[in-house]
Amino acid sequence: MTYIIGEIGQNHNGSVDIAKLIIDSAARPINEELFGLKLKPMNAVKLTKRDLNAELSDSQMQRPYDSAHSFGKTYGEHRAFLELNDEQHFECYKHAKSYGLDFVETLCAVGCLSLLKLFTPEYLKVASRDLTNLPLLSALAETKIPIILSTGMAGKVELDNALETILKYHQNISILHCVSQYPTEPQNTNLNTIKYLQKNYSQFTIGYSDHTIGISTPVAAVAMGAKIIEKHITLDRRMKGTDQAGSLGPDGINRMVRDIRVLEMAFGKEEIFIEEAVMSARVKLERSIASNKNLNAGHIITVDDLHMLSPGDGFKWSEKNLIVGKKLVKVINRNEIIYKEHLS
């Protein structure tokens, strides 16, 4: 089953209450109404923790941040407004756990590992910008918590260096194809990278972290064999914040998870066979050998007497040797199915 992560990131806008409401949305039951299917919701939610002392240069933190999405006069004030402290992350963790959801953390600096004193997430996620931050990767890997890497800003060299660093500590690594363009244009998505990763990094779990608009791309990634899907989620895509518009709201969450879960059910097995569920349609619609003229009792059937009509509960054309040359025991009118009981 696909492991689906709802990335809250900082779409909580600095509010634990909003974060909890987004978790509520991620945990909602997923139903397919036509067939009455009750489907598994998202598997996990993810938050991001930054250490503002190890985030940007002082000049960048102090620069004016004049934007419709700004929560402060400077970029530093903006970032500080959006941060939840360790205890607030723990509160969100407990809320997710109350629904049976896993919890994933993106820790952006070594100092952020302090929250591991309060709880242990199921996975540590490495943001693609930190794939080259080898000291951070070492610190994360040393915890032995399973790690998920995003390749959004990385090529093969960067990915291989990151893997080499983590593998010194453990092998529980997942790799997500990702493009760090927000939102990602269709021509830049390159889902075939998933196939490349599957072939060249087969010892790891391969998935996809999506920044496209809509739900078709993550669903397609699952069809290509992605085992993990990560997608930004929010309460309302019109909320203030740079990630909100490219995220899924509650209805989008429902549609994406529904379509992925239905797709999983649709894979089936690698063979061709007649599904039991189509038998009634087969009887109704498939064709059987029928008379093409009125035939009297005692008539010896020839091929010229026959054609094919529905329903499909009689002889097939491949079985015509069971009919041709046989004597009719009763009258068969034109355009009627010829059954075994009609033959001597």
N, C-alpha and C positions, 0 to 999 in steps of 0.2 A: 504493500500500500504506500502511496506517495506521502512523504512527510511534508506537511504544509505549514509554513511559518508565516504568521501575520506580523509584519514588521511595523511596530508602533513608532520606533525611532524616537523622535521628539515631536510627533504629532499630538502629544498630550499638552503642548504649549505651556509647560511648566506646572501643570495641575495634576496631582495624584487622582483627583476625582474624575477628570477627563480620561486619564489612562485607564482607570477601572471601567469606565463606560465602554471604552474601545475593547477591553478584554471581554466585557459582556457580549459585545457584538461578535467577537471571534469565537465565543463558546456557544452561540445559538445553535440549536438543532437544525440540521439541514434535511429538508424533505423534498422528495420528488412526487408531486401530487398525482400525476396521471397514473402511475403504477403503485402509489402508496408506499414508496421506499423511504425508510429512515436511514440517512447516510451519516457517516462520521464527519464531524466538523473539523476545523483546523486542529492540528496537533500541538502547535506551540505559538507563543507570542514572543516578541523580541523587543527589548529596550536598548538604548545606547547610553553609555556613561562616559563622560569626558572629564579630564582633569584640566581645568583652565590654565593652570600654571605650566602645562606642557602641551598647549594647543597651537598657538600662533605666536609670532614675534610680537613684542610689545607694541611696535608701531602699527601692526595690523589690528591688534586688540583695541588700540586707542583710536583707530580711524572712525570718523563719523559714519553711521550706518543709516542713511536716509532711504528707507524702502517701505513700501506698503506692508511688508512682512516683518518689519523691525519691532522688537520688544524693548529697545533701549536706544539711547542717543548714540552710543558707540557700539562697534561690533562686540567688544568685550561685555558691555552691559547686556546686549542682546543674548549672547551665549549664556551668561550667568542666569538670566531670567528663565531660560529653557532647561536648566539643570535640575534634576531631582537628586537629593542626597542619598547616601547608602541606605538609610532607614526607610526612605520613601520607595526606593527600588525593592526593598524587602517587603514592604506593604503590597506592592504590585505583584511580587512573586507569590505571596500567600493568597492573593485574590485569584490569580491564575490557577494555582494549585487547588483552590476550592472547586473549580470546574473540571479538574483532572487534566488541565493543559500543562504541557512542558513549558519551561522558561529558558529563553536564550538571551545572553547578554553580549553586546558589542562593547568591549572595554578598549578605550582609545589611548590609554597610557598605563604605565606600570603602576602609578599611584591609584588607579581605579580598582586594582585587585583587592583593595581594602574591603570592598563589599563582600568578598568571599568569606570573610569572618562571620557574616550573618547567614549566608545561604550558599548552596552550590547549584548553579544552573546546570541543565542537562547538556548544554553546549556553550562554548565560547565562540562567538563569531568575530572573524577578523575583517574589518572594513577593507575594501580593495586598496584604499590609499595607504594602508599600513602593511601591505604585503612586503614592502621593502624595509619596514621598520624591524630589523632582525632582533634588536634587543627586546622589543616588546614581544615578538613571537617566542623568543626563548622564555620569557617570564610567563607567558600564557601556557606554553607547552609544559613547563615545569610543574604546573598544577595537575597534570595528567587528565584534565577534563577534556572530553572530545572537542575537536576544533573544526569549524567550518570556515573555509577560505572563499572569498569572492575574487574573481579575476578581473574585475571591472576596469582597472587601470594597468593591468599586468600583461606582459607577453610571456613567452616560454622561459626566458632567462629568469625573470622575476619570480615566476611560479616555482621553478626548480630550486631557486635559492631559498624560498620560503619553506618548501617541503623539506629540504636538506636540514634546515634549522630545527623544524618541529620533530623530524624523525629521530633526532638525537634523544628525544624523551619518550615518544610514543607514536603509534601508527594509526590511531583512531582519528582519521582526517577525512573530511568531505570537501569536494571542490565544486563550487557553483560557477558556471558560466555567467558572466555579467558584463554589461556595458554601462560605464559611468557617464551616461548622458541622461539628463532629467528634464522631460521624458525622453526616452530613446526613440529615434526615428526608425521606421520599419526597415529602411535600407541599411541601417547600422546594427540591426539586432543580431544577425548572423547565427541563427540557431544551430547551424551545422558545426559550430564549435563544440556543441555537446557530443557529437559523434567523434570528433577529434579527441576530446578528453576521455571518452569511453574506450577508445582504442589505445591511447598512449598512457593513460593513468588508470588502468583497469583495476589496480589494487585498491583504489579509493572509491568511495561513494560519489557519484556524479549527479549534480542537480543544476538548477537554474534560478538566479535571482533576477527578477523582472522589474524593469522600469518603463515598460511601454504603457500606452493608454489601452484600457480595456482588459479583457480576459482571454482573448483568443491565443495570444502568444504563450502564456504559461500552460494552457491546455495542450497546445501543440507540442510544447517541450515534454510534457508527460507522455504524449504519443511517441516521442522519440526516445523514451527510456529514462528521462530525468527522474531520479528517486527522491529529490528534495525540491520543493518550490517555495521561494520566498517572495512576498509581495507586500508593499506598503499598504497599511490600512488606517482608516480614520473614522470619525463620527460623521463628518460632513466635508465633502471636497471643497466647499466654499469657505471653510474656516481660514483664518489667518495662518500663514506658514508656508514656506517654500515647497514643502513636500506634499501639501494637502491635495492640490489639484491632480497630481499624478498618482494618488492613492485610490484604494477602493473604499467606498462607503459601505454601510451595512448591507444594502441590496447587492452591491457588487461582490462583497464577500460571499454572500449566499450563492450567487450565480456561479462564481469561479469554483468554489468548493463543490457545489452540486455537479458542475460539468466535469470536474476532475474525477470525482467519485463514480459518476455514471460511466465515464470513459474507462476507468479501471475495471468495472464490471463487464465492459464490452470487449475486452481483449480476448477472453476465452482461451482456446488451445490451438496449437499449430497443426491443424488437420482439417480436412473437408468431410462433413458428415451432414446428415439430415437431422436438424434440431427437432426434438420432440414437440416443441411449441408450434412448429409450422405444419404439423400433421393435418390439422383441421383445414388449414388453407390449402394444403396439397390435395386433399380429397375434394374440396370445393372447386379449385381452379385448374388443377392439372387435367390433362386429357386422357381419355380411354378409347379403346377401339369401339366404333359404333357403326350401325348400318347406314349406307348412303341411299338405300331404296327399300321399299317394302319387300320383306322376305317371308315366304310361306313355310309352314312346318314341313319338314322333310327335305328342305333345300340344302344342298351341299355348298358350303361357304367357299367363295373364292376371294382373292385379294381385291378384285374389282368391286366387291360388295362393301368394301370397308373404307372408312375415314376416321378422323379423330375428333372427339367432342368432350366437353366437360359434363359431369364431374369425373374425378380421377380415381374412382374406386373400382374400375374394371381392369381389363387386360391392357398392357402397354404395347406399343408397336413392336418392341423387341420380343414380345411373346406371341406374335401373330401366328407362329407355327402351331400354337395350342388351339387355334380357331380354324385356320384355313384347312379345308378338307373334312371338317366335321359337319354332321347333320344336325339341323335345327329340330328341336322337339316341340316348338311352338312358333306361332307367328311373331315376327319382329317387325314393327313398323319402322318406316324411314326415320333416321336421326334419333335412334335409341341406342343406349349402351348395350352391348352384348356381354352377358354374364355367364359364368360357368354353368348355372342351372339351365340355361337355354340350349345346351349342347348335349348330344347323345354320348 
